[in-house]
Amino acid sequence: MAQTSELKRLAERRRALVARSGELRAELAVQFLSLQISTAWVQRGYTIVQSSRAVWPWIAGLLGLLVARQRRGWLSTARRVWTGWRIAKNIIGLRHGRREVTEAEPSTS
């Protein structure tokens, strides 16, 4: 008689543990999905850096030339850097098959 009650108690304990294990697995899956979503930008950033790796030496060289020519004020240099950045963005966009419309281009609509 003692063995039957002990077996029933153990079976009930096993069912409770299996149910709790299922709950914890589901919670872990939700947390993992949340972690995947919140770290997706890492892969995107890495891809962008790798694809633009060939362009950075050119940009750095141009910025070095702009900074070396300090005859003008800092505002003029900032404007030139900004213009160079916009040009570089357009070149990169064209290289990847995207065409961004800039303010200087007239719209056709």
VMD Tcl script that builds the backbone (N, CA, C; Angstrom):
set m [mol new atoms 327]
animate dup $m
set s [atomselect $m all]
$s set {name element resname resid chain x y z} {
  {N N MET 1 A 0.807 -1.183 0.000}
  {CA C MET 1 A 0.000 0.000 0.000}
  {C C MET 1 A 0.864 1.266 0.000}
  {N N ALA 2 A 1.945 1.226 0.772}
  {CA C ALA 2 A 2.830 2.385 0.850}
  {C C ALA 2 A 3.510 2.631 -0.487}
  {N N GLN 3 A 3.824 1.545 -1.195}
  {CA C GLN 3 A 4.476 1.698 -2.483}
  {C C GLN 3 A 3.538 2.312 -3.518}
  {N N THR 4 A 2.255 1.972 -3.500}
  {CA C THR 4 A 1.306 2.525 -4.474}
  {C C THR 4 A 1.136 4.025 -4.260}
  {N N SER 5 A 1.009 4.454 -3.026}
  {CA C SER 5 A 0.852 5.888 -2.773}
  {C C SER 5 A 2.134 6.649 -3.136}
  {N N GLU 6 A 3.266 6.009 -2.891}
  {CA C GLU 6 A 4.547 6.627 -3.256}
  {C C GLU 6 A 4.668 6.741 -4.775}
  {N N LEU 7 A 4.251 5.713 -5.506}
  {CA C LEU 7 A 4.285 5.750 -6.966}
  {C C LEU 7 A 3.334 6.812 -7.511}
  {N N LYS 8 A 2.147 6.940 -6.911}
  {CA C LYS 8 A 1.192 7.974 -7.344}
  {C C LYS 8 A 1.758 9.363 -7.093}
  {N N ARG 9 A 2.383 9.534 -5.926}
  {CA C ARG 9 A 2.976 10.831 -5.593}
  {C C ARG 9 A 4.103 11.160 -6.586}
  {N N LEU 10 A 4.936 10.190 -6.902}
  {CA C LEU 10 A 6.029 10.408 -7.847}
  {C C LEU 10 A 5.500 10.686 -9.257}
  {N N ALA 11 A 4.447 9.985 -9.666}
  {CA C ALA 11 A 3.862 10.222 -10.987}
  {C C ALA 11 A 3.275 11.625 -11.065}
  {N N GLU 12 A 2.605 12.051 -9.989}
  {CA C GLU 12 A 2.048 13.412 -9.961}
  {C C GLU 12 A 3.169 14.459 -9.994}
  {N N ARG 13 A 4.224 14.183 -9.257}
  {CA C ARG 13 A 5.375 15.096 -9.240}
  {C C ARG 13 A 6.000 15.178 -10.644}
  {N N ARG 14 A 6.106 14.038 -11.320}
  {CA C ARG 14 A 6.655 14.008 -12.679}
  {C C ARG 14 A 5.789 14.823 -13.629}
  {N N ARG 15 A 4.460 14.669 -13.555}
  {CA C ARG 15 A 3.558 15.448 -14.413}
  {C C ARG 15 A 3.724 16.955 -14.160}
  {N N ALA 16 A 3.849 17.316 -12.891}
  {CA C ALA 16 A 4.035 18.736 -12.552}
  {C C ALA 16 A 5.352 19.260 -13.116}
  {N N LEU 17 A 6.403 18.445 -13.002}
  {CA C LEU 17 A 7.703 18.875 -13.526}
  {C C LEU 17 A 7.699 18.980 -15.049}
  {N N VAL 18 A 7.034 18.049 -15.724}
  {CA C VAL 18 A 6.949 18.101 -17.191}
  {C C VAL 18 A 6.161 19.339 -17.617}
  {N N ALA 19 A 5.074 19.643 -16.910}
  {CA C ALA 19 A 4.281 20.831 -17.237}
  {C C ALA 19 A 5.107 22.097 -17.024}
  {N N ARG 20 A 5.854 22.167 -15.915}
  {CA C ARG 20 A 6.685 23.346 -15.623}
  {C C ARG 20 A 7.796 23.470 -16.668}
  {N N SER 21 A 8.345 22.329 -17.079}
  {CA C SER 21 A 9.388 22.340 -18.100}
  {C C SER 21 A 8.851 22.911 -19.413}
  {N N GLY 22 A 7.625 22.526 -19.775}
  {CA C GLY 22 A 7.013 23.064 -20.992}
  {C C GLY 22 A 6.805 24.567 -20.898}
  {N N GLU 23 A 6.368 25.037 -19.734}
  {CA C GLU 23 A 6.185 26.486 -19.535}
  {C C GLU 23 A 7.515 27.225 -19.676}
  {N N LEU 24 A 8.556 26.681 -19.048}
  {CA C LEU 24 A 9.864 27.337 -19.112}
  {C C LEU 24 A 10.430 27.320 -20.532}
  {N N ARG 25 A 10.206 26.248 -21.274}
  {CA C ARG 25 A 10.671 26.200 -22.667}
  {C C ARG 25 A 9.967 27.252 -23.517}
  {N N ALA 26 A 8.663 27.404 -23.314}
  {CA C ALA 26 A 7.916 28.414 -24.070}
  {C C ALA 26 A 8.407 29.816 -23.710}
  {N N GLU 27 A 8.655 30.060 -22.436}
  {CA C GLU 27 A 9.154 31.373 -22.002}
  {C C GLU 27 A 10.542 31.638 -22.583}
  {N N LEU 28 A 11.374 30.620 -22.592}
  {CA C LEU 28 A 12.709 30.752 -23.155}
  {C C LEU 28 A 12.651 31.043 -24.658}
  {N N ALA 29 A 11.718 30.409 -25.364}
  {CA C ALA 29 A 11.572 30.663 -26.803}
  {C C ALA 29 A 11.168 32.104 -27.063}
  {N N VAL 30 A 10.265 32.640 -26.244}
  {CA C VAL 30 A 9.835 34.035 -26.398}
  {C C VAL 30 A 11.003 34.970 -26.126}
  {N N GLN 31 A 11.772 34.702 -25.087}
  {CA C GLN 31 A 12.919 35.548 -24.764}
  {C C GLN 31 A 13.984 35.474 -25.850}
  {N N PHE 32 A 14.190 34.302 -26.419}
  {CA C PHE 32 A 15.171 34.154 -27.485}
  {C C PHE 32 A 14.754 34.937 -28.723}
  {N N LEU 33 A 13.470 34.877 -29.062}
  {CA C LEU 33 A 12.970 35.633 -30.209}
  {C C LEU 33 A 13.142 37.130 -29.979}
  {N N SER 34 A 12.863 37.574 -28.770}
  {CA C SER 34 A 13.044 38.987 -28.431}
  {C C SER 34 A 14.508 39.384 -28.556}
  {N N LEU 35 A 15.395 38.531 -28.111}
  {CA C LEU 35 A 16.830 38.805 -28.215}
  {C C LEU 35 A 17.261 38.854 -29.674}
  {N N GLN 36 A 16.744 37.958 -30.486}
  {CA C GLN 36 A 17.066 37.954 -31.914}
  {C C GLN 36 A 16.630 39.256 -32.574}
  {N N ILE 37 A 15.438 39.717 -32.249}
  {CA C ILE 37 A 14.908 40.946 -32.842}
  {C C ILE 37 A 15.745 42.143 -32.418}
  {N N SER 38 A 16.106 42.192 -31.127}
  {CA C SER 38 A 16.831 43.364 -30.654}
  {C C SER 38 A 18.295 43.383 -31.088}
  {N N THR 39 A 18.840 42.281 -31.547}
  {CA C THR 39 A 20.224 42.283 -32.018}
  {C C THR 39 A 20.327 42.174 -33.537}
  {N N ALA 40 A 19.234 42.317 -34.243}
  {CA C ALA 40 A 19.266 42.223 -35.712}
  {C C ALA 40 A 20.080 43.362 -36.324}
  {N N TRP 41 A 20.154 44.496 -35.641}
  {CA C TRP 41 A 20.897 45.634 -36.178}
  {C C TRP 41 A 22.388 45.327 -36.268}
  {N N VAL 42 A 22.888 44.407 -35.452}
  {CA C VAL 42 A 24.309 44.074 -35.495}
  {C C VAL 42 A 24.662 43.473 -36.855}
  {N N GLN 43 A 23.878 42.523 -37.305}
  {CA C GLN 43 A 24.131 41.898 -38.608}
  {C C GLN 43 A 24.000 42.925 -39.729}
  {N N ARG 44 A 22.990 43.777 -39.638}
  {CA C ARG 44 A 22.776 44.812 -40.670}
  {C C ARG 44 A 23.963 45.782 -40.705}
  {N N GLY 45 A 24.408 46.218 -39.534}
  {CA C GLY 45 A 25.548 47.132 -39.463}
  {C C GLY 45 A 26.818 46.500 -39.986}
  {N N TYR 46 A 27.034 45.241 -39.650}
  {CA C TYR 46 A 28.216 44.533 -40.132}
  {C C TYR 46 A 28.192 44.422 -41.651}
  {N N THR 47 A 27.038 44.127 -42.208}
  {CA C THR 47 A 26.901 44.017 -43.662}
  {C C THR 47 A 27.190 45.351 -44.338}
  {N N ILE 48 A 26.672 46.433 -43.766}
  {CA C ILE 48 A 26.900 47.762 -44.350}
  {C C ILE 48 A 28.379 48.123 -44.295}
  {N N VAL 49 A 29.023 47.867 -43.163}
  {CA C VAL 49 A 30.452 48.185 -43.028}
  {C C VAL 49 A 31.269 47.366 -44.017}
  {N N GLN 50 A 30.943 46.082 -44.154}
  {CA C GLN 50 A 31.689 45.244 -45.089}
  {C C GLN 50 A 31.489 45.691 -46.538}
  {N N SER 51 A 30.271 46.107 -46.888}
  {CA C SER 51 A 30.029 46.506 -48.274}
  {C C SER 51 A 30.648 47.860 -48.604}
  {N N SER 52 A 30.828 48.704 -47.605}
  {CA C SER 52 A 31.394 50.026 -47.868}
  {C C SER 52 A 32.878 50.095 -47.531}
  {N N ARG 53 A 33.489 48.960 -47.273}
  {CA C ARG 53 A 34.899 48.926 -46.890}
  {C C ARG 53 A 35.812 49.508 -47.957}
  {N N ALA 54 A 35.475 49.348 -49.215}
  {CA C ALA 54 A 36.325 49.854 -50.301}
  {C C ALA 54 A 36.198 51.370 -50.452}
  {N N VAL 55 A 35.118 51.944 -49.955}
  {CA C VAL 55 A 34.867 53.376 -50.135}
  {C C VAL 55 A 35.520 54.202 -49.033}
  {N N TRP 56 A 35.664 53.634 -47.841}
  {CA C TRP 56 A 36.172 54.409 -46.706}
  {C C TRP 56 A 37.555 55.019 -46.926}
  {N N PRO 57 A 38.507 54.357 -47.566}
  {CA C PRO 57 A 39.792 55.023 -47.801}
  {C C PRO 57 A 39.659 56.282 -48.660}
  {N N TRP 58 A 38.765 56.245 -49.631}
  {CA C TRP 58 A 38.541 57.433 -50.460}
  {C C TRP 58 A 37.943 58.565 -49.639}
  {N N ILE 59 A 36.952 58.231 -48.845}
  {CA C ILE 59 A 36.307 59.257 -48.012}
  {C C ILE 59 A 37.314 59.835 -47.028}
  {N N ALA 60 A 38.119 58.979 -46.407}
  {CA C ALA 60 A 39.116 59.451 -45.447}
  {C C ALA 60 A 40.153 60.344 -46.136}
  {N N GLY 61 A 40.552 59.967 -47.333}
  {CA C GLY 61 A 41.505 60.793 -48.072}
  {C C GLY 61 A 40.946 62.163 -48.412}
  {N N LEU 62 A 39.690 62.180 -48.876}
  {CA C LEU 62 A 39.064 63.470 -49.190}
  {C C LEU 62 A 38.900 64.333 -47.948}
  {N N LEU 63 A 38.492 63.719 -46.849}
  {CA C LEU 63 A 38.357 64.481 -45.604}
  {C C LEU 63 A 39.712 65.007 -45.138}
  {N N GLY 64 A 40.758 64.199 -45.325}
  {CA C GLY 64 A 42.104 64.660 -44.965}
  {C C GLY 64 A 42.525 65.859 -45.788}
  {N N LEU 65 A 42.211 65.837 -47.077}
  {CA C LEU 65 A 42.533 66.996 -47.918}
  {C C LEU 65 A 41.750 68.232 -47.488}
  {N N LEU 66 A 40.493 68.042 -47.153}
  {CA C LEU 66 A 39.677 69.174 -46.717}
  {C C LEU 66 A 40.187 69.768 -45.410}
  {N N VAL 67 A 40.573 68.924 -44.479}
  {CA C VAL 67 A 41.057 69.412 -43.191}
  {C C VAL 67 A 42.426 70.059 -43.349}
  {N N ALA 68 A 43.268 69.534 -44.253}
  {CA C ALA 68 A 44.607 70.085 -44.455}
  {C C ALA 68 A 44.549 71.497 -45.036}
  {N N ARG 69 A 43.506 71.791 -45.769}
  {CA C ARG 69 A 43.373 73.127 -46.363}
  {C C ARG 69 A 42.630 74.021 -45.375}
  {N N GLN 70 A 43.296 74.488 -44.371}
  {CA C GLN 70 A 42.662 75.267 -43.312}
  {C C GLN 70 A 42.700 76.774 -43.587}
  {N N ARG 71 A 42.768 77.188 -44.818}
  {CA C ARG 71 A 42.751 78.621 -45.118}
  {C C ARG 71 A 41.389 79.216 -44.836}
  {N N ARG 72 A 40.362 78.406 -44.976}
  {CA C ARG 72 A 39.006 78.881 -44.744}
  {C C ARG 72 A 38.618 78.599 -43.297}
  {N N GLY 73 A 37.483 79.124 -42.907}
  {CA C GLY 73 A 36.984 78.909 -41.555}
  {C C GLY 73 A 36.384 77.523 -41.383}
  {N N TRP 74 A 36.038 77.209 -40.163}
  {CA C TRP 74 A 35.495 75.877 -39.856}
  {C C TRP 74 A 34.119 75.668 -40.479}
  {N N LEU 75 A 33.367 76.750 -40.660}
  {CA C LEU 75 A 32.041 76.619 -41.256}
  {C C LEU 75 A 32.139 76.196 -42.723}
  {N N SER 76 A 33.095 76.793 -43.423}
  {CA C SER 76 A 33.302 76.415 -44.816}
  {C C SER 76 A 33.757 74.962 -44.921}
  {N N THR 77 A 34.635 74.568 -44.018}
  {CA C THR 77 A 35.098 73.177 -44.012}
  {C C THR 77 A 33.943 72.232 -43.713}
  {N N ALA 78 A 33.097 72.588 -42.757}
  {CA C ALA 78 A 31.946 71.754 -42.419}
  {C C ALA 78 A 31.004 71.629 -43.610}
  {N N ARG 79 A 30.799 72.733 -44.326}
  {CA C ARG 79 A 29.941 72.699 -45.502}
  {C C ARG 79 A 30.529 71.780 -46.573}
  {N N ARG 80 A 31.842 71.851 -46.778}
  {CA C ARG 80 A 32.486 70.993 -47.763}
  {C C ARG 80 A 32.401 69.516 -47.353}
  {N N VAL 81 A 32.582 69.240 -46.076}
  {CA C VAL 81 A 32.466 67.862 -45.596}
  {C C VAL 81 A 31.050 67.359 -45.822}
  {N N TRP 82 A 30.068 68.201 -45.512}
  {CA C TRP 82 A 28.668 67.807 -45.701}
  {C C TRP 82 A 28.370 67.524 -47.182}
  {N N THR 83 A 28.880 68.372 -48.059}
  {CA C THR 83 A 28.689 68.163 -49.496}
  {C C THR 83 A 29.365 66.870 -49.947}
  {N N GLY 84 A 30.570 66.636 -49.462}
  {CA C GLY 84 A 31.268 65.402 -49.803}
  {C C GLY 84 A 30.520 64.174 -49.310}
  {N N TRP 85 A 29.936 64.285 -48.137}
  {CA C TRP 85 A 29.157 63.175 -47.575}
  {C C TRP 85 A 27.932 62.877 -48.444}
  {N N ARG 86 A 27.233 63.935 -48.884}
  {CA C ARG 86 A 26.057 63.737 -49.730}
  {C C ARG 86 A 26.446 63.104 -51.068}
  {N N ILE 87 A 27.562 63.554 -51.629}
  {CA C ILE 87 A 28.033 62.981 -52.890}
  {C C ILE 87 A 28.384 61.515 -52.693}
  {N N ALA 88 A 29.083 61.208 -51.612}
  {CA C ALA 88 A 29.467 59.820 -51.334}
  {C C ALA 88 A 28.228 58.947 -51.137}
  {N N LYS 89 A 27.217 59.456 -50.452}
  {CA C LYS 89 A 25.990 58.687 -50.266}
  {C C LYS 89 A 25.323 58.386 -51.601}
  {N N ASN 90 A 25.294 59.378 -52.502}
  {CA C ASN 90 A 24.705 59.158 -53.821}
  {C C ASN 90 A 25.500 58.141 -54.626}
  {N N ILE 91 A 26.829 58.205 -54.538}
  {CA C ILE 91 A 27.666 57.256 -55.271}
  {C C ILE 91 A 27.429 55.851 -54.736}
  {N N ILE 92 A 27.391 55.697 -53.423}
  {CA C ILE 92 A 27.151 54.386 -52.820}
  {C C ILE 92 A 25.762 53.894 -53.195}
  {N N GLY 93 A 24.766 54.780 -53.180}
  {CA C GLY 93 A 23.408 54.395 -53.555}
  {C C GLY 93 A 23.321 53.941 -54.995}
  {N N LEU 94 A 24.025 54.627 -55.888}
  {CA C LEU 94 A 24.016 54.237 -57.294}
  {C C LEU 94 A 24.737 52.907 -57.492}
  {N N ARG 95 A 25.788 52.687 -56.725}
  {CA C ARG 95 A 26.556 51.453 -56.845}
  {C C ARG 95 A 25.729 50.248 -56.436}
  {N N HIS 96 A 24.835 50.432 -55.483}
  {CA C HIS 96 A 24.005 49.333 -54.996}
  {C C HIS 96 A 22.673 49.258 -55.722}
  {N N GLY 97 A 22.511 50.022 -56.791}
  {CA C GLY 97 A 21.299 49.935 -57.581}
  {C C GLY 97 A 20.163 50.800 -57.067}
  {N N ARG 98 A 20.407 51.606 -56.059}
  {CA C ARG 98 A 19.372 52.507 -55.552}
  {C C ARG 98 A 19.660 53.899 -56.086}
  {N N ARG 99 A 18.635 54.608 -56.390}
  {CA C ARG 99 A 18.786 55.981 -56.871}
  {C C ARG 99 A 17.997 56.869 -55.936}
  {N N GLU 100 A 18.684 57.672 -55.150}
  {CA C GLU 100 A 18.013 58.587 -54.237}
  {C C GLU 100 A 17.902 59.952 -54.901}
  {N N VAL 101 A 16.765 60.538 -54.801}
  {CA C VAL 101 A 16.553 61.862 -55.382}
  {C C VAL 101 A 17.062 62.892 -54.387}
  {N N THR 102 A 17.955 63.770 -54.860}
  {CA C THR 102 A 18.471 64.829 -54.000}
  {C C THR 102 A 17.685 66.097 -54.228}
  {N N GLU 103 A 17.950 67.091 -53.408}
  {CA C GLU 103 A 17.233 68.347 -53.503}
  {C C GLU 103 A 17.562 69.080 -54.811}
  {N N ALA 104 A 18.737 68.839 -55.366}
  {CA C ALA 104 A 19.143 69.557 -56.562}
  {C C ALA 104 A 18.460 69.026 -57.815}
  {N N GLU 105 A 17.933 67.814 -57.763}
  {CA C GLU 105 A 17.298 67.238 -58.944}
  {C C GLU 105 A 15.822 67.609 -58.973}
  {N N PRO 106 A 15.323 68.042 -60.135}
  {CA C PRO 106 A 13.895 68.365 -60.220}
  {C C PRO 106 A 13.061 67.105 -60.217}
  {N N SER 107 A 11.901 67.185 -59.613}
  {CA C SER 107 A 11.006 66.006 -59.602}
  {C C SER 107 A 10.202 65.972 -60.883}
  {N N THR 108 A 9.812 64.788 -61.313}
  {CA C THR 108 A 9.087 64.627 -62.573}
  {C C THR 108 A 7.599 64.545 -62.373}
  {N N SER 109 A 7.115 64.672 -61.148}
  {CA C SER 109 A 5.664 64.538 -60.907}
  {C C SER 109 A 4.946 65.840 -60.949}
}
mol reanalyze $m
mol bondsrecalc $m
mol representation Tube
mol addrep $m
